[in-house]
Amino acid sequence: MGAEICNDAIDNDGDGRADCADPDCSGVGQCPVCGSVENPMATPLALPDGLNSGAMCSTDVQCVGTMTPTGTPTPNCVAKECHASYNNTLHFIGFPQNATLTDPTKLLSVCVTIEHSWMRDLQMDLITPPDVGGTRHVVTLHAFVSRSGAEEYLGNANDSDSDANPVPGVGAEYCWTPAAAQTMMQGPTMPAPNGFADELVPGNYKSISPWGTFNGVTLNGDWTMRVTDLWQIDNGYMFKWSIKFDPSLVSDCSGPIIL
């Protein structure tokens, strides 16, 4: 058996998959990049800002609908306020039946293209499909810091719009990868184009939750990106998000891996 040739309709390497169905052909010639999904928004999506309808609670765990399946509070609750989240879900179907992620490093990256005029306001989580017990694991990529500290942009944020009339700035791509050394709060900055603040340099960053948290998660099912703005005044926009797996995890690289 030899190496797979990606355009001859022959299973050259004898692994039961030919041409674009074979992970070896991912991104080669006319074959799509296997295991990589990008989800652009039809129009830039404004991120929820501040309180959700002014709802209040007596403790941070009483905001209705904001508990995880394991009963831990989500970032929707801070300072006894209930906050709205932006949620976008991709339904994966392209992995083998009942497959789990046995090597977390084979989840290669999770990326967002975003702009926001106060990075400390945000919490960004990736929520996995439910496991056999029905639990969806919440992996925190970037954590809400506090309602203090220096202003720091994500992307080229529009810092002069209003909540009543938000106008998107220019998004930048930030990724979380298994080998990145710095969290977003530790990352390098550069002067923002408008001169009002510093901007986090686009690139790869370390997640707040250990990447090993992905070990054993179910691959097929709903993967959800959740972004929560936990302070009023500053706002932002999500332009797209993406998730990339090692092609070897996919059953058939010639077909879609999400519905």
Phi and psi in degrees as GROMACS dihedral restraints (atoms count N, CA, C in turn):
[ dihedral_restraints ]
;  ai    aj    ak    al  type     phi  dphi    fc
    3     4     5     6     1  -112.9    20    10
    4     5     6     7     1  -169.6    20    10
    6     7     8     9     1   -70.0    20    10
    7     8     9    10     1   151.2    20    10
    9    10    11    12     1   -67.8    20    10
   10    11    12    13     1   130.3    20    10
   12    13    14    15     1   -99.3    20    10
   13    14    15    16     1   131.0    20    10
   15    16    17    18     1   -92.5    20    10
   16    17    18    19     1     8.3    20    10
   18    19    20    21     1  -144.3    20    10
   19    20    21    22     1    26.4    20    10
   21    22    23    24     1  -118.0    20    10
   22    23    24    25     1     5.9    20    10
   24    25    26    27     1    60.6    20    10
   25    26    27    28     1    25.7    20    10
   27    28    29    30     1  -122.8    20    10
   28    29    30    31     1   140.6    20    10
   30    31    32    33     1   -83.0    20    10
   31    32    33    34     1    81.4    20    10
   33    34    35    36     1   -65.4    20    10
   34    35    36    37     1   -33.6    20    10
   36    37    38    39     1   -99.5    20    10
   37    38    39    40     1     3.5    20    10
   39    40    41    42     1    69.8    20    10
   40    41    42    43     1    26.8    20    10
   42    43    44    45     1   -99.5    20    10
   43    44    45    46     1     9.7    20    10
   45    46    47    48     1    86.0    20    10
   46    47    48    49     1     3.9    20    10
   48    49    50    51     1  -134.3    20    10
   49    50    51    52     1   134.3    20    10
   51    52    53    54     1  -116.1    20    10
   52    53    54    55     1   149.0    20    10
   54    55    56    57     1    51.3    20    10
   55    56    57    58     1  -130.3    20    10
   57    58    59    60     1   -67.5    20    10
   58    59    60    61     1   -15.3    20    10
   60    61    62    63     1   -71.9    20    10
   61    62    63    64     1   -19.0    20    10
   63    64    65    66     1   -86.8    20    10
   64    65    66    67     1   129.4    20    10
   66    67    68    69     1   -57.3    20    10
   67    68    69    70     1   -25.3    20    10
   69    70    71    72     1   -62.8    20    10
   70    71    72    73     1   -20.4    20    10
   72    73    74    75     1   -96.9    20    10
   73    74    75    76     1     7.8    20    10
   75    76    77    78     1   -55.1    20    10
   76    77    78    79     1   118.4    20    10
   78    79    80    81     1    76.2    20    10
   79    80    81    82     1     7.4    20    10
   81    82    83    84     1   -95.4    20    10
   82    83    84    85     1   128.0    20    10
   84    85    86    87     1    59.1    20    10
   85    86    87    88     1  -123.4    20    10
   87    88    89    90     1   -88.5    20    10
   88    89    90    91     1     1.0    20    10
   90    91    92    93     1   -79.1    20    10
   91    92    93    94     1   135.1    20    10
   93    94    95    96     1   -68.8    20    10
   94    95    96    97     1   160.8    20    10
   96    97    98    99     1   -71.2    20    10
   97    98    99   100     1   119.3    20    10
   99   100   101   102     1   -85.2    20    10
  100   101   102   103     1   136.2    20    10
  102   103   104   105     1    85.9    20    10
  103   104   105   106     1     1.3    20    10
  105   106   107   108     1  -114.0    20    10
  106   107   108   109     1   127.2    20    10
  108   109   110   111     1  -128.6    20    10
  109   110   111   112     1   130.5    20    10
  111   112   113   114     1  -118.8    20    10
  112   113   114   115     1   134.0    20    10
  114   115   116   117     1  -122.2    20    10
  115   116   117   118     1    86.4    20    10
  117   118   119   120     1   -76.6    20    10
  118   119   120   121     1   145.5    20    10
  120   121   122   123     1   -78.6    20    10
  121   122   123   124     1   143.2    20    10
  123   124   125   126     1   -59.8    20    10
  124   125   126   127     1   -39.2    20    10
  126   127   128   129     1  -135.6    20    10
  127   128   129   130     1   153.1    20    10
  129   130   131   132     1   -53.8    20    10
  130   131   132   133     1   132.1    20    10
  132   133   134   135     1   -98.4    20    10
  133   134   135   136     1   119.9    20    10
  135   136   137   138     1   -66.8    20    10
  136   137   138   139     1   133.6    20    10
  138   139   140   141     1   -83.4    20    10
  139   140   141   142     1   137.9    20    10
  141   142   143   144     1   -54.8    20    10
  142   143   144   145     1   137.6    20    10
  144   145   146   147     1  -122.4    20    10
  145   146   147   148     1   122.4    20    10
  147   148   149   150     1    74.1    20    10
  148   149   150   151     1  -147.9    20    10
  150   151   152   153     1   -69.6    20    10
  151   152   153   154     1   147.5    20    10
  153   154   155   156     1   -93.0    20    10
  154   155   156   157     1   100.0    20    10
  156   157   158   159     1    58.4    20    10
  157   158   159   160     1    23.5    20    10
  159   160   161   162     1    71.1    20    10
  160   161   162   163     1    15.0    20    10
  162   163   164   165     1   -65.2    20    10
  163   164   165   166     1   142.6    20    10
  165   166   167   168     1  -127.6    20    10
  166   167   168   169     1   161.3    20    10
  168   169   170   171     1  -145.8    20    10
  169   170   171   172     1   160.8    20    10
  171   172   173   174     1   -80.4    20    10
  172   173   174   175     1   -22.6    20    10
  174   175   176   177     1  -138.0    20    10
  175   176   177   178     1   163.1    20    10
  177   178   179   180     1   -71.4    20    10
  178   179   180   181     1    -6.3    20    10
  180   181   182   183     1  -104.6    20    10
  181   182   183   184     1    11.3    20    10
  183   184   185   186     1  -107.9    20    10
  184   185   186   187     1     6.1    20    10
  186   187   188   189     1   -69.8    20    10
  187   188   189   190     1   124.4    20    10
  189   190   191   192     1   -63.1    20    10
  190   191   192   193     1   132.6    20    10
  192   193   194   195     1    79.0    20    10
  193   194   195   196     1    14.5    20    10
  195   196   197   198     1  -116.3    20    10
  196   197   198   199     1    18.4    20    10
  198   199   200   201     1   -94.3    20    10
  199   200   201   202     1   142.6    20    10
  201   202   203   204     1   -77.2    20    10
  202   203   204   205     1   165.3    20    10
  204   205   206   207     1   -58.9    20    10
  205   206   207   208     1   -24.2    20    10
  207   208   209   210     1   -89.4    20    10
  208   209   210   211     1     1.2    20    10
  210   211   212   213     1    87.6    20    10
  211   212   213   214     1    14.5    20    10
  213   214   215   216     1   -96.1    20    10
  214   215   216   217     1   146.8    20    10
  216   217   218   219     1   -67.9    20    10
  217   218   219   220     1   145.3    20    10
  219   220   221   222     1   -95.9    20    10
  220   221   222   223     1   173.4    20    10
  222   223   224   225     1   -70.8    20    10
  223   224   225   226     1    -1.4    20    10
  225   226   227   228     1   -64.6    20    10
  226   227   228   229     1   -14.8    20    10
  228   229   230   231     1  -114.7    20    10
  229   230   231   232     1   122.2    20    10
  231   232   233   234     1  -153.5    20    10
  232   233   234   235     1   140.9    20    10
  234   235   236   237     1    51.8    20    10
  235   236   237   238     1    35.8    20    10
  237   238   239   240     1    62.0    20    10
  238   239   240   241     1    29.6    20    10
  240   241   242   243     1  -118.5    20    10
  241   242   243   244     1   146.1    20    10
  243   244   245   246     1   -98.9    20    10
  244   245   246   247     1   128.5    20    10
  246   247   248   249     1  -117.8    20    10
  247   248   249   250     1   148.6    20    10
  249   250   251   252     1   -80.5    20    10
  250   251   252   253     1   150.9    20    10
  252   253   254   255     1  -120.2    20    10
  253   254   255   256     1   152.5    20    10
  255   256   257   258     1   -94.3    20    10
  256   257   258   259     1   126.4    20    10
  258   259   260   261     1  -124.5    20    10
  259   260   261   262     1   132.2    20    10
  261   262   263   264     1  -134.4    20    10
  262   263   264   265     1   131.1    20    10
  264   265   266   267     1  -119.6    20    10
  265   266   267   268     1   136.2    20    10
  267   268   269   270     1  -113.8    20    10
  268   269   270   271     1   129.3    20    10
  270   271   272   273     1   -99.0    20    10
  271   272   273   274     1   108.5    20    10
  273   274   275   276     1   -87.1    20    10
  274   275   276   277     1   136.5    20    10
  276   277   278   279     1  -130.8    20    10
  277   278   279   280     1    -6.7    20    10
  279   280   281   282     1   -89.6    20    10
  280   281   282   283     1     2.2    20    10
  282   283   284   285     1   -92.5    20    10
  283   284   285   286     1   161.6    20    10
  285   286   287   288     1   -58.1    20    10
  286   287   288   289     1   151.4    20    10
  288   289   290   291     1   -57.7    20    10
  289   290   291   292     1   131.7    20    10
  291   292   293   294     1    65.5    20    10
  292   293   294   295     1    16.4    20    10
  294   295   296   297     1   -68.9    20    10
  295   296   297   298     1   144.4    20    10
  297   298   299   300     1  -123.9    20    10
  298   299   300   301     1   163.1    20    10
  300   301   302   303     1   -87.4    20    10
  301   302   303   304     1    99.3    20    10
  303   304   305   306     1   -86.8    20    10
  304   305   306   307     1   -16.8    20    10
  306   307   308   309     1  -128.7    20    10
  307   308   309   310     1   100.2    20    10
  309   310   311   312     1   -57.7    20    10
  310   311   312   313     1   -25.5    20    10
  312   313   314   315     1   -68.5    20    10
  313   314   315   316     1   -12.1    20    10
  315   316   317   318     1   -81.9    20    10
  316   317   318   319     1    -4.6    20    10
  318   319   320   321     1   -88.2    20    10
  319   320   321   322     1   101.1    20    10
  321   322   323   324     1   -75.9    20    10
  322   323   324   325     1   -36.8    20    10
  324   325   326   327     1  -167.9    20    10
  325   326   327   328     1   153.4    20    10
  327   328   329   330     1  -128.3    20    10
  328   329   330   331     1   127.7    20    10
  330   331   332   333     1  -130.7    20    10
  331   332   333   334     1   149.1    20    10
  333   334   335   336     1  -130.8    20    10
  334   335   336   337     1   142.5    20    10
  336   337   338   339     1  -106.8    20    10
  337   338   339   340     1   118.7    20    10
  339   340   341   342     1  -150.6    20    10
  340   341   342   343     1   155.9    20    10
  342   343   344   345     1  -135.7    20    10
  343   344   345   346     1   140.9    20    10
  345   346   347   348     1  -159.0    20    10
  346   347   348   349     1   142.4    20    10
  348   349   350   351     1   -91.4    20    10
  349   350   351   352     1     5.0    20    10
  351   352   353   354     1  -154.7    20    10
  352   353   354   355     1    93.9    20    10
  354   355   356   357     1   -59.9    20    10
  355   356   357   358     1   -33.1    20    10
  357   358   359   360     1   -63.4    20    10
  358   359   360   361     1   -21.8    20    10
  360   361   362   363     1   -66.4    20    10
  361   362   363   364     1   -26.7    20    10
  363   364   365   366     1   -96.1    20    10
  364   365   366   367     1   150.5    20    10
  366   367   368   369     1  -126.8    20    10
  367   368   369   370     1   134.4    20    10
  369   370   371   372     1  -124.6    20    10
  370   371   372   373     1   125.4    20    10
  372   373   374   375     1  -126.4    20    10
  373   374   375   376     1   149.8    20    10
  375   376   377   378     1  -111.1    20    10
  376   377   378   379     1   125.7    20    10
  378   379   380   381     1  -107.6    20    10
  379   380   381   382     1   125.5    20    10
  381   382   383   384     1   -82.8    20    10
  382   383   384   385     1   164.9    20    10
  384   385   386   387     1   -61.4    20    10
  385   386   387   388     1   158.0    20    10
  387   388   389   390     1   -67.1    20    10
  388   389   390   391     1   141.4    20    10
  390   391   392   393     1   -82.3    20    10
  391   392   393   394     1  -173.7    20    10
  393   394   395   396     1   -61.5    20    10
  394   395   396   397     1   -24.0    20    10
  396   397   398   399     1   -89.7    20    10
  397   398   399   400     1    -1.1    20    10
  399   400   401   402     1    91.5    20    10
  400   401   402   403     1     3.0    20    10
  402   403   404   405     1   -87.8    20    10
  403   404   405   406     1   130.7    20    10
  405   406   407   408     1   -99.7    20    10
  406   407   408   409     1   125.1    20    10
  408   409   410   411     1   -87.6    20    10
  409   410   411   412     1   134.9    20    10
  411   412   413   414     1  -100.6    20    10
  412   413   414   415     1   116.8    20    10
  414   415   416   417     1  -107.0    20    10
  415   416   417   418     1   113.7    20    10
  417   418   419   420     1   -81.4    20    10
  418   419   420   421     1   120.0    20    10
  420   421   422   423     1   -88.5    20    10
  421   422   423   424     1   -47.4    20    10
  423   424   425   426     1  -136.3    20    10
  424   425   426   427     1   130.1    20    10
  426   427   428   429     1  -103.2    20    10
  427   428   429   430     1   141.6    20    10
  429   430   431   432     1   -52.1    20    10
  430   431   432   433     1   134.9    20    10
  432   433   434   435     1   -96.2    20    10
  433   434   435   436     1   -67.8    20    10
  435   436   437   438     1  -176.3    20    10
  436   437   438   439     1   176.5    20    10
  438   439   440   441     1   -98.4    20    10
  439   440   441   442     1    44.2    20    10
  441   442   443   444     1  -154.0    20    10
  442   443   444   445     1   174.0    20    10
  444   445   446   447     1   100.6    20    10
  445   446   447   448     1   174.7    20    10
  447   448   449   450     1   -74.8    20    10
  448   449   450   451     1   148.5    20    10
  450   451   452   453     1   -71.2    20    10
  451   452   453   454     1   136.4    20    10
  453   454   455   456     1  -145.1    20    10
  454   455   456   457     1   127.2    20    10
  456   457   458   459     1   -83.6    20    10
  457   458   459   460     1   152.5    20    10
  459   460   461   462     1  -106.6    20    10
  460   461   462   463     1   124.5    20    10
  462   463   464   465     1    67.3    20    10
  463   464   465   466     1  -170.6    20    10
  465   466   467   468     1   -90.9    20    10
  466   467   468   469     1    82.8    20    10
  468   469   470   471     1   -72.5    20    10
  469   470   471   472     1   148.1    20    10
  471   472   473   474     1   -86.4    20    10
  472   473   474   475     1   107.3    20    10
  474   475   476   477     1   -99.6    20    10
  475   476   477   478     1     6.9    20    10
  477   478   479   480     1  -117.8    20    10
  478   479   480   481     1     7.1    20    10
  480   481   482   483     1   -86.2    20    10
  481   482   483   484     1   176.0    20    10
  483   484   485   486     1  -118.2    20    10
  484   485   486   487     1   162.4    20    10
  486   487   488   489     1   -63.1    20    10
  487   488   489   490     1   -32.9    20    10
  489   490   491   492     1   -72.6    20    10
  490   491   492   493     1   -28.4    20    10
  492   493   494   495     1  -138.7    20    10
  493   494   495   496     1    70.7    20    10
  495   496   497   498     1   -70.8    20    10
  496   497   498   499     1   141.8    20    10
  498   499   500   501     1  -130.0    20    10
  499   500   501   502     1   124.8    20    10
  501   502   503   504     1   -67.2    20    10
  502   503   504   505     1   143.5    20    10
  504   505   506   507     1   -88.6    20    10
  505   506   507   508     1  -145.6    20    10
  507   508   509   510     1  -111.8    20    10
  508   509   510   511     1   123.3    20    10
  510   511   512   513     1   -77.4    20    10
  511   512   513   514     1   155.2    20    10
  513   514   515   516     1  -128.7    20    10
  514   515   516   517     1   155.0    20    10
  516   517   518   519     1   -95.4    20    10
  517   518   519   520     1   127.8    20    10
  519   520   521   522     1  -123.0    20    10
  520   521   522   523     1   132.0    20    10
  522   523   524   525     1  -122.4    20    10
  523   524   525   526     1   150.6    20    10
  525   526   527   528     1  -112.8    20    10
  526   527   528   529     1   129.6    20    10
  528   529   530   531     1  -133.5    20    10
  529   530   531   532     1   158.3    20    10
  531   532   533   534     1   -66.6    20    10
  532   533   534   535     1   -24.5    20    10
  534   535   536   537     1  -101.5    20    10
  535   536   537   538     1    -3.4    20    10
  537   538   539   540     1   -63.6    20    10
  538   539   540   541     1   145.4    20    10
  540   541   542   543     1   -98.5    20    10
  541   542   543   544     1   -23.6    20    10
  543   544   545   546     1  -120.9    20    10
  544   545   546   547     1   140.6    20    10
  546   547   548   549     1   -74.7    20    10
  547   548   549   550     1   170.4    20    10
  549   550   551   552     1   -61.8    20    10
  550   551   552   553     1   -37.8    20    10
  552   553   554   555     1   -69.6    20    10
  553   554   555   556     1   -19.2    20    10
  555   556   557   558     1   -95.0    20    10
  556   557   558   559     1    -5.5    20    10
  558   559   560   561     1   -74.8    20    10
  559   560   561   562     1   164.3    20    10
  561   562   563   564     1   -72.9    20    10
  562   563   564   565     1   152.3    20    10
  564   565   566   567     1  -123.9    20    10
  565   566   567   568     1   165.4    20    10
  567   568   569   570     1  -141.5    20    10
  568   569   570   571     1   157.8    20    10
  570   571   572   573     1   -61.3    20    10
  571   572   573   574     1   132.6    20    10
  573   574   575   576     1   -68.1    20    10
  574   575   576   577     1   148.2    20    10
  576   577   578   579     1   -56.0    20    10
  577   578   579   580     1   -32.6    20    10
  579   580   581   582     1   -84.2    20    10
  580   581   582   583     1    -4.2    20    10
  582   583   584   585     1    78.1    20    10
  583   584   585   586     1     3.0    20    10
  585   586   587   588     1   -80.7    20    10
  586   587   588   589     1   -27.8    20    10
  588   589   590   591     1  -159.0    20    10
  589   590   591   592     1  -178.2    20    10
  591   592   593   594     1   -94.5    20    10
  592   593   594   595     1   154.1    20    10
  594   595   596   597     1  -118.7    20    10
  595   596   597   598     1   133.1    20    10
  597   598   599   600     1   -64.3    20    10
  598   599   600   601     1   131.1    20    10
  600   601   602   603     1   -66.8    20    10
  601   602   603   604     1   128.3    20    10
  603   604   605   606     1   -59.8    20    10
  604   605   606   607     1   149.5    20    10
  606   607   608   609     1   155.6    20    10
  607   608   609   610     1  -159.9    20    10
  609   610   611   612     1   -97.2    20    10
  610   611   612   613     1   137.1    20    10
  612   613   614   615     1  -135.1    20    10
  613   614   615   616     1   161.0    20    10
  615   616   617   618     1   -85.5    20    10
  616   617   618   619     1   137.6    20    10
  618   619   620   621     1   -75.9    20    10
  619   620   621   622     1   155.1    20    10
  621   622   623   624     1   -68.4    20    10
  622   623   624   625     1   -49.4    20    10
  624   625   626   627     1   -71.2    20    10
  625   626   627   628     1   141.0    20    10
  627   628   629   630     1   -57.8    20    10
  628   629   630   631     1   141.0    20    10
  630   631   632   633     1   -59.8    20    10
  631   632   633   634     1   -25.9    20    10
  633   634   635   636     1   -64.0    20    10
  634   635   636   637     1   -13.2    20    10
  636   637   638   639     1   -59.4    20    10
  637   638   639   640     1   -25.8    20    10
  639   640   641   642     1   -75.7    20    10
  640   641   642   643     1    -9.3    20    10
  642   643   644   645     1   -61.0    20    10
  643   644   645   646     1   125.3    20    10
  645   646   647   648     1    84.9    20    10
  646   647   648   649     1     0.9    20    10
  648   649   650   651     1   -72.8    20    10
  649   650   651   652     1   152.4    20    10
  651   652   653   654     1   -70.2    20    10
  652   653   654   655     1   139.3    20    10
  654   655   656   657     1   -89.4    20    10
  655   656   657   658     1   -47.5    20    10
  657   658   659   660     1   -76.2    20    10
  658   659   660   661     1   145.0    20    10
  660   661   662   663     1   124.0    20    10
  661   662   663   664     1  -162.9    20    10
  663   664   665   666     1   -86.9    20    10
  664   665   666   667     1   117.5    20    10
  666   667   668   669     1  -103.6    20    10
  667   668   669   670     1   126.0    20    10
  669   670   671   672     1  -121.3    20    10
  670   671   672   673     1   127.4    20    10
  672   673   674   675     1   -90.4    20    10
  673   674   675   676     1   125.6    20    10
  675   676   677   678     1  -122.9    20    10
  676   677   678   679     1   125.5    20    10
  678   679   680   681     1  -121.4    20    10
  679   680   681   682     1   127.5    20    10
  681   682   683   684     1  -124.9    20    10
  682   683   684   685     1   127.5    20    10
  684   685   686   687     1   -95.8    20    10
  685   686   687   688     1   119.4    20    10
  687   688   689   690     1  -108.6    20    10
  688   689   690   691     1    18.8    20    10
  690   691   692   693     1  -154.2    20    10
  691   692   693   694     1   146.1    20    10
  693   694   695   696     1   -77.6    20    10
  694   695   696   697     1   177.6    20    10
  696   697   698   699     1    87.7    20    10
  697   698   699   700     1   -69.1    20    10
  699   700   701   702     1   -81.8    20    10
  700   701   702   703     1   145.5    20    10
  702   703   704   705     1  -133.4    20    10
  703   704   705   706     1  -177.0    20    10
  705   706   707   708     1  -167.4    20    10
  706   707   708   709     1  -172.6    20    10
  708   709   710   711     1  -141.4    20    10
  709   710   711   712     1   144.6    20    10
  711   712   713   714     1  -102.8    20    10
  712   713   714   715     1   130.4    20    10
  714   715   716   717     1  -103.1    20    10
  715   716   717   718     1   -37.3    20    10
  717   718   719   720     1  -169.6    20    10
  718   719   720   721     1   165.8    20    10
  720   721   722   723     1  -143.5    20    10
  721   722   723   724     1   158.0    20    10
  723   724   725   726     1  -144.8    20    10
  724   725   726   727     1   158.8    20    10
  726   727   728   729     1  -140.9    20    10
  727   728   729   730     1   138.1    20    10
  729   730   731   732     1  -133.0    20    10
  730   731   732   733     1   122.8    20    10
  732   733   734   735     1  -107.6    20    10
  733   734   735   736     1   158.5    20    10
  735   736   737   738     1   -61.6    20    10
  736   737   738   739     1   130.5    20    10
  738   739   740   741     1   -56.8    20    10
  739   740   741   742     1   -25.7    20    10
  741   742   743   744     1   -65.4    20    10
  742   743   744   745     1   -15.4    20    10
  744   745   746   747     1   -80.5    20    10
  745   746   747   748     1   -15.6    20    10
  747   748   749   750     1   -89.6    20    10
  748   749   750   751     1   138.9    20    10
  750   751   752   753     1   -66.3    20    10
  751   752   753   754     1   -48.2    20    10
  753   754   755   756     1  -144.6    20    10
  754   755   756   757     1   107.5    20    10
  756   757   758   759     1   -75.0    20    10
  757   758   759   760     1    -6.4    20    10
  759   760   761   762     1   -85.5    20    10
  760   761   762   763     1   -15.1    20    10
  762   763   764   765     1  -105.5    20    10
  763   764   765   766     1   173.8    20    10
  765   766   767   768     1   -70.2    20    10
  766   767   768   769     1   148.2    20    10
  768   769   770   771     1  -106.3    20    10
  769   770   771   772     1    -4.4    20    10
  771   772   773   774     1  -132.8    20    10
  772   773   774   775     1   153.8    20    10
